[in-house]
Amino acid sequence: MRHFDELFQIAADRHGGAQALGEKLTKPKPLEELAAMPEDRWLAVITKCIFQAGFNWKVIENKWDGFETAFDRFDVGRCAFMDDEKFDALLTDTRIVRNGTKIATVRDNAAFLLELRQEGGAGHVLGGWPSTDYVGLLAMLAKRGSRLGGASAQYAMRFAGRDSFILSQDVTARLIAEGVIDKSPTSKKAMAAVQEAFNTWMDQSGRSLTEISRVLAMSV
């Protein structure tokens, strides 16, 4: 596995130099900002990523104002206690994508966020989870959330602004090239190896998971 400086240089050579590459990197939000992020915004970003999975992202984006209205601005209490009448109405609501399985995740994930109140709140738990155990956060989301077992959770955490990596095709290709894994990681052992590699690169560079993930993607 190469030192992060070498990977950064590979990416820089592909993207117009170190300065140009640096300008393309984004940093995660500060922990204080994530801790203060309202529950409804966590539910909104989670829902958007779930609906985007396997669908045209532009369609979801274009309909998003309709989603906000249909789901009561993602008020966690209202969504968690959605009754059958409300659910049935959403199945025919043209303001949103009428996928019953995904609509059900709004109710389920709202209930999950309510549970997190007993653990300090969504912002504290999801935003404050240590980056050195990001795979632990992903495992928790897969276990306790609804339809959050794959890339949806990774994108949700990224779009929420928390420190994160996304195992995209390019990032996975770089991890394979560096001998970290031999195929797309699905097992606990493989995910642990990915976390260990990112932790090493964080130590070497002082950069966040978010920045390192982007550099890996742009190095391919």
Sequence and secondary structure as in RCSB ss.txt:
>XXXX:A:sequence
MRHFDELFQIAADRHGGAQALGEKLTKPKPLEELAAMPEDRWLAVITKCIFQAGFNWKVIENKWDGFETAFDRFD
VGRCAFMDDEKFDALLTDTRIVRNGTKIATVRDNAAFLLELRQEGGAGHVLGGWPSTDYVGLLAMLAKRGSRLGG
ASAQYAMRFAGRDSFILSQDVTARLIAEGVIDKSPTSKKAMAAVQEAFNTWMDQSGRSLTEISRVLAMSV
>XXXX:A:secstr
   HHHHHHHHHHHTTSHHHHHHH      HHHHHTS HHHHHHHHHHHHHHTTS HHHHHHTHHHHHHHTGGG 
HHHHHT  HHHHHHHTT TTS   HHHHHHHHHHHHHHHHHGGGT HHHHHHHS GGGHHHHHHHHHHHSSS SS
HHHHHHHHHHT S     HHHHHHHHHTTS SSS  SHHHHHHHHHHHHHHHHHH   HHHHHHHHHHT 
